[in-house]
């Protein structure tokens, strides 16, 4: 898939992509968006760290390819900082699109200045150890969704969604079609029509009131 397609998915956004995918792939956890109004889409580079340990984050940096989304997890999500300014600087130098952290980040002011898009489950100062061997490029679970390296992660202010690699072209096409339908609907709403009638919802309500 081309970088232009990843860029287009990021423009379409999490809500559109999620609905167009058949409501699949929602990463259903609260996320802090560290860089306001940022949006990214790219293939996942997955990291399963040891519990409360970020040794494998250091190891993963060597493998990052431009445009990837680094997905950092542990066996159990916990408010332990897997990423701070210095690690994030290395990730940016590798030209990653962004980072999804199912743990904590710290150095938030410095991360904002750095400008690399990051979404994090927690913001906490508690530091990680660097002694536990984890795994790279394995299937990880974030917010109830399994993410494999190469699956596409889309993130914006609404949260995050994962598209399985085999469905990316299909979901992109469906997202474009949904956008066109919404544009047509928006014109009708601006003209004064209401969704209660346009979607046939009035009949549902009135039928159940009889």
Helices and strands as residue ranges (DSSP letters): H 3-12, H 14-20, E 32-33, E 40-49, H 55-61, E 69-74, E 81-83, H 85-93, E 98-105, H 108-114, E 118-123, E 135-136, E 140-142, E 145-147, E 152-156, E 159-163, G 165-167, H 168-190, H 195-198, H 201-209
